[in-house]
Amino acid sequence: MPADWVYYGELSKSITTPSSNDQESKKKLNLTLDMLGLAHRWEVTELSSLSMRQILSTPTGLKIVSHTIQAVRLRFAVREHAEMMEAEKLLRACKDFEEKNQDIIREAQG
């Protein structure tokens, strides 16, 4: 997947193409989080930015994932990656979600 960015300057269609299947969406999110990790390790700012934008703007990301208990748990995994990668925009989006959905979060943690 990072190879598509290196050769073509864009993320792979296998990641950017929306999916209506929850399992497929989770897989795409995990791939994007992995790419974010690689971009951070390699200090490739542009790939890091593209990865964060992808996470924040697609059905696999924070904005559109439904507000279910499962989605809350998924968001915690995203936040953990954001903290490790020092991905400020992504971390801010996670914190905003947490502030707006405290009841759902308490239920998910219970």
N, C-alpha and C positions, 0 to 999 in steps of 0.2 A: 503494500500500500504506500509506504513512503517513496517507493521507486516511481510511482506515478507522479508524485509531486516533483521529484528530482528531474525526471525526463520531460514532463508536460506542464509543470507549474500548477497542477490542480490535484485535488484528491480523487481517488479512484471512484468510478461510478458505482462500484459494488458497495461503497460506503454512503455516497451521497444520494442514491436513489431511494426514495421513501418506501417503506414496507408496511403493510397492514397486519403482518404477522408479528405478534409480540415477541416470540422467540427470535425471529430474524432481526427485529429492532434491537433487542438486547445484544445480539451478536455484533451488530454494526456499532453500537455504542461502545462495547468492549474493545473492538478494533480501533476505534477512534481514540479511546482513552490510552490504549497502548501506543498509538502514534504520538499522542501528546507527550507521553513519557519519553519516547525516543527523541522527539524534538527538543525536549528539555535537556536530556542527557547530552545531545549533540550541540546544544546551544543554537538551534536553528529557529530563530524568532518567527520567521514568516510561516513555517510549517506549524509551529506552536499556535500562532494566531488563527490560521486556517482550521486547525483541529478544534480550537475553542469555539470558533464561530459555528462549525458544524454541530458541535454538541449543543450549543445554545439555540440553534435555529431549525432543527429538524425534528421529525416525530421521534427520533431516538434520543433526543436531548431533553433539557430541562423545561423548555417552554410548553411543549405539547403533551408530554407524558401525562396521562390522567392522574388525578389526585387520589389514588388508591393507596392502601397500606403497602402493597407491593412496590408502587412507584416511589413511596417515601423511602423504603429501604434501598431502592436503586439510587435515589438521590444521595443518600449517605455514602454510598460507594463512590459516586461522582465527586462528592465533596472531599472525600479522603484523597482521591487522585489530585484534585485541584490544590489541596494543601501541600502534598508532596512535590508537585510540579511548580508551585508558586504561581499558579494561573489565577491572577487577581480577578479578571472579569468573571470567570467561571465560579470562583469562590464567592464573589459578591452575589451572583445569581442564586447560589445555594443558600446563602445567608438570608437573602430576600424571601426565598421560598419558605425557609424555616420560620421567619418572623410572621409571615402571613398564614401559616398552616400549623400553628402550635397544637391545636386539638388533634389533628390527624397524626402528628408526630408522636404525641403522648400515647395515642391508641396503638401506633405501630411499635412503640417501645414496650408496651404492656404485655 
